[in-house]
Amino acid sequence: MSHLDLAIIGAGAAGIGAARAAAEAGLSHQVIEASHRLGGRAYTEELAAGVPFDLGCHWLHTTDINPLVREADRLGFAIDRNFAFSAHLWLDGRHATAAESQAYAAYFDWAEGGAGMPPHSGEDRDVLSLLDPASPYFAPYAHVFSVIHAADLDQVSARDVMTQKANGGDWPVRDGLGRLVARLGAGIPVSLNTVAEEIDWSPRDHVIVRTNRGAVAARAVLVTVSIGILQSGLIRFRPALPAAALAALDGFSPGIANRIALHFDRDVFGDAPSNFTIVDGDAEPLAIYIPTFGFNYVVGQTGGGYAGHLTRAGQMAATAYVLDRVAAVFGESVRRYFVRSIVSAWETDPWVLGAYASVKPGHFGARETLLQPVEDRLFFAGEAVAMPMVATCGGAYWSGTQAIRRIAAALQPA
Ligand SMILES: Cc1cc2nc3c(=O)[nH]c(=O)nc-3n(C[C@H](O)[C@H](O)[C@H](O)COP(=O)(O)OP(=O)(O)OC[C@H]3O[C@@H](n4cnc5c(N)ncnc54)[C@H](O)[C@@H]3O)c2cc1C
């Protein structure tokens, strides 16, 4: 068994960022990827020839500090720098007035800012307990929250949410953020279809990663798999992870969020806003996105318990759910032009088991704890520990590069 400096588990954004940084730092390394492809939750398919659709990440968030903005520009990927999320609502059969949208935007900002909770409060309450469900804006906010955080309001630590400050814009990538990430991974040393089954860190000066295709020994290992995979026990740690790391892991929810794309054979949207939330009586609201690049598709975005319900109901039910709402807004005739849908179900993907992680109430600090290296041999990276860009692709990539800085320092001869 040859000894490398580093084994990297997972070739999603974090693993790819880490592999590129490891190459720059002169660390010998090998990436071990369970699936047949690069990118993990960054994944683009085509709804039709030349119509790319991201099943996972699509927007470059926190663009002031997102390293993927520079990479997209360098590789010639088109980005819509004018895109912005709006507080526009469709309210029971009509577009909301400007005053209603403004009131919703104010409610949204107030809720996201902690709903009046003192910023340095030591309490770690759930977000729902801070809000007034009687507000007319509660239902759309609760829905959009579940999409942003991949969990419902009562499942999420308010303190953790309050530490997540987004700086800059949210810019979609025309040809797919999944494709950008896969391009960045071209050329990294990766073994696909290779499942890390055991990470043995019992030797004093190295780590052995046992896979379905043999073992790899390295001076350190960087684990970039999702929280869902870590919680599932699919990877055995020998010896078990320290109690603090295990407690931190328990503090996360792996998250449920999905994207349901409906493709039409013509433009059925006209000059409608590129994104708004549909409120339709007592039905679960739905945030929709119409790409600004001239494609004829719409994406329904779901999160939390309702997203899980739709996954269990099946792809046809999820498609019907979005099509019914799109028909309510754009007219029943759109049904005639509907061609096909693609429906994600990340919480059932065997190599992801979730969408993006959130911290449960009472577990504020879990992200920081999980980020701590174990004996300078076991390191973690990925979206869950990508402060201050958690839950994002750019954050995951960045966290991989930052891990390499720590690993390079730890591996330096004393
Ligand atoms: C529906 C949805 C929408 C999103 N929208 C956005 C967005 O618009 N913008 C944004 O920035 N982010 C978005 N995100 C979040 C973003 O996709 C993730 O934060 C990011 O892609 C996570 O990257 P990662 O490297 O941390 O993890 P992953 O992408 O999960 O990579 C981990 C890799 O590890 C592999 N693996 C798992 N188990 C093993 C094993 N035992 N052995 C070897 N390999 C293993 C997996 O196959 C995977 O390739 C979205 C996510 C979802 C699900």
The ligand as an SDF file (V2000), in Angstrom:
LIG
                    3D

 53 58  0  0  0  0  0  0  0  0999 V2000
  -32.1720   21.1360   -4.3440 C   0  0  0  0  0  0  0  0  0  0  0  0
  -30.8840   21.8490   -4.0340 C   0  0  0  0  0  0  0  0  0  0  0  0
  -30.7070   23.1460   -4.4490 C   0  0  0  0  0  0  0  0  0  0  0  0
  -29.5280   23.8260   -4.1450 C   0  0  0  0  0  0  0  0  0  0  0  0
  -29.3530   25.0920   -4.6310 N   0  0  0  0  0  0  0  0  0  0  0  0
  -28.1830   25.7020   -4.4190 C   0  0  0  0  0  0  0  0  0  0  0  0
  -27.8930   26.9220   -5.1030 C   0  0  0  0  0  0  0  0  0  0  0  0
  -28.6910   27.4190   -5.8860 O   0  0  0  0  0  0  0  0  0  0  0  0
  -26.6830   27.5030   -4.8690 N   0  0  0  0  0  0  0  0  0  0  0  0
  -25.7410   26.9370   -4.0420 C   0  0  0  0  0  0  0  0  0  0  0  0
  -24.6650   27.5120   -3.8870 O   0  0  0  0  0  0  0  0  0  0  0  0
  -25.9890   25.7620   -3.4130 N   0  0  0  0  0  0  0  0  0  0  0  0
  -27.1720   25.1330   -3.5960 C   0  0  0  0  0  0  0  0  0  0  0  0
  -27.3850   23.9100   -3.0510 N   0  0  0  0  0  0  0  0  0  0  0  0
  -26.3770   23.3500   -2.1270 C   0  0  0  0  0  0  0  0  0  0  0  0
  -25.1470   22.7730   -2.8520 C   0  0  0  0  0  0  0  0  0  0  0  0
  -25.5730   21.9510   -3.9010 O   0  0  0  0  0  0  0  0  0  0  0  0
  -24.3400   21.9790   -1.8500 C   0  0  0  0  0  0  0  0  0  0  0  0
  -24.0810   22.7990   -0.7220 O   0  0  0  0  0  0  0  0  0  0  0  0
  -22.9880   21.5210   -2.4090 C   0  0  0  0  0  0  0  0  0  0  0  0
  -23.1130   21.0450   -3.7180 O   0  0  0  0  0  0  0  0  0  0  0  0
  -22.4380   20.4510   -1.4780 C   0  0  0  0  0  0  0  0  0  0  0  0
  -21.1610   20.0620   -1.8860 O   0  0  0  0  0  0  0  0  0  0  0  0
  -20.3000   19.0960   -0.9740 P   0  0  0  0  0  0  0  0  0  0  0  0
  -19.0220   18.8500   -1.6880 O   0  0  0  0  0  0  0  0  0  0  0  0
  -20.2660   19.6110    0.4100 O   0  0  0  0  0  0  0  0  0  0  0  0
  -21.1260   17.7400   -0.8600 O   0  0  0  0  0  0  0  0  0  0  0  0
  -21.6400   16.6710   -2.0400 P   0  0  0  0  0  0  0  0  0  0  0  0
  -21.9650   17.4540   -3.2360 O   0  0  0  0  0  0  0  0  0  0  0  0
  -22.6510   15.8760   -1.3750 O   0  0  0  0  0  0  0  0  0  0  0  0
  -20.3110   15.8520   -2.3020 O   0  0  0  0  0  0  0  0  0  0  0  0
  -19.9600   14.7400   -1.5250 C   0  0  0  0  0  0  0  0  0  0  0  0
  -19.5390   13.6000   -2.4510 C   0  0  0  0  0  0  0  0  0  0  0  0
  -19.2290   12.4690   -1.6390 O   0  0  0  0  0  0  0  0  0  0  0  0
  -19.6210   11.3020   -2.3220 C   0  0  0  0  0  0  0  0  0  0  0  0
  -19.7550   10.2080   -1.3360 N   0  0  0  0  0  0  0  0  0  0  0  0
  -20.7610    9.9880   -0.4610 C   0  0  0  0  0  0  0  0  0  0  0  0
  -20.5030    8.8920    0.2750 N   0  0  0  0  0  0  0  0  0  0  0  0
  -19.3110    8.4210   -0.1310 C   0  0  0  0  0  0  0  0  0  0  0  0
  -18.4970    7.3130    0.2530 C   0  0  0  0  0  0  0  0  0  0  0  0
  -18.8710    6.4650    1.2200 N   0  0  0  0  0  0  0  0  0  0  0  0
  -17.3180    7.1050   -0.3830 N   0  0  0  0  0  0  0  0  0  0  0  0
  -16.9130    7.9500   -1.3710 C   0  0  0  0  0  0  0  0  0  0  0  0
  -17.6530    9.0130   -1.7810 N   0  0  0  0  0  0  0  0  0  0  0  0
  -18.8240    9.2470   -1.1560 C   0  0  0  0  0  0  0  0  0  0  0  0
  -20.9240   11.7070   -2.9880 C   0  0  0  0  0  0  0  0  0  0  0  0
  -21.2320   10.8660   -4.0700 O   0  0  0  0  0  0  0  0  0  0  0  0
  -20.6330   13.1560   -3.4150 C   0  0  0  0  0  0  0  0  0  0  0  0
  -20.1460   13.2010   -4.7310 O   0  0  0  0  0  0  0  0  0  0  0  0
  -28.5170   23.1850   -3.3800 C   0  0  0  0  0  0  0  0  0  0  0  0
  -28.6790   21.8620   -2.9950 C   0  0  0  0  0  0  0  0  0  0  0  0
  -29.8480   21.1920   -3.3130 C   0  0  0  0  0  0  0  0  0  0  0  0
  -29.9900   19.7500   -2.8890 C   0  0  0  0  0  0  0  0  0  0  0  0
  1  2  1  0
  2  3  1  0
  2 52  2  0
  3  4  2  0
  4  5  1  0
  4 50  1  0
  5  6  2  0
  6  7  1  0
  6 13  1  0
  7  8  2  0
  7  9  1  0
  9 10  1  0
 10 11  2  0
 10 12  1  0
 12 13  2  0
 13 14  1  0
 14 15  1  0
 14 50  1  0
 15 16  1  0
 16 17  1  0
 16 18  1  0
 18 19  1  0
 18 20  1  0
 20 21  1  0
 20 22  1  0
 22 23  1  0
 23 24  1  0
 24 25  2  0
 24 26  1  0
 24 27  1  0
 27 28  1  0
 28 29  2  0
 28 30  1  0
 28 31  1  0
 31 32  1  0
 32 33  1  0
 33 34  1  0
 33 48  1  0
 34 35  1  0
 35 36  1  0
 35 46  1  0
 36 37  1  0
 36 45  1  0
 37 38  2  0
 38 39  1  0
 39 40  1  0
 39 45  2  0
 40 41  1  0
 40 42  2  0
 42 43  1  0
 43 44  2  0
 44 45  1  0
 46 47  1  0
 46 48  1  0
 48 49  1  0
 50 51  2  0
 51 52  1  0
 52 53  1  0
M  END
$$$$
